[in-house]
């Protein structure tokens, strides 16, 4: 199911995202977490649920919470955000929350850090489960700890949490320079959501999120990536996440429409 990501429209509010995504033809929305607090200062969770329902828009996920390994209490921020987002998720019938890992513990080797993260997943996944949430761990491009699915799967294997899976961001996968076979390692039942974007023709190592382009407008071998998704029989959310500052100058409707048309054209031409 195709989604519009609120990360693509960061200058605009969640209410504007809902209206624009629905008018563009999206059946689902990936909510950008930082937009929730200002929205809830003016609207109740019930109001938010009603707006989504009225627009026939499914809340596919909330993006994101972060474990910060540089902090003395690395779960403090993630737990606080999980509780905050969990209450909203329950009220709007959303069942997926994205998770990233930031910061470092220099005293830990990579293997030790992955084992440490796996232990942190136990209370985090337990708390998420109380809200009926699954957690999608997102590997980040060129990250020294979790650059791709292999490391995320190791955390999942060690932690043995039923509600922990992967968010596969194709831009980050490309930036990490990983072979396609690494994506094939993901068990279909653990692939919860896919982010799609393209990239300009430059060294992947120096790419930034703001360099993202609409699907089909750059050099990422998206055809090859989608062949893997078909092999995995992935049928979950495919979210257009393109926080390009130039695109963000568009009005909300134009931005959402271009996102929808780029994804629709890309998928149609490759059926």
Secondary structure, DSSP 4 states (H G I P E B T S, - for coil): -EEEEGGGGTTS-HHHHHHHHHHHT-SEEEEETHHHHHHHTTS-HHHHHHHHHHTT-EEEEEEEEEEETTSSSTTHHHHHHHHHHHHHHHHHT--EEEEEEE---TTS-HHHHHHHHHHHHHHHHHHHHHTT-EEEEE--TT-SS--SHHHHHHHHHHHT-TTEEEEEEHHHHHHTT--HHHHTTS-GGGEEEEEE-B--SS-GGG--GGG-B-TTSSSS-HHHHHHHHHHTT--SEEEE----TTGGGS-HHHHHHHHHHHHHHHHHHT-
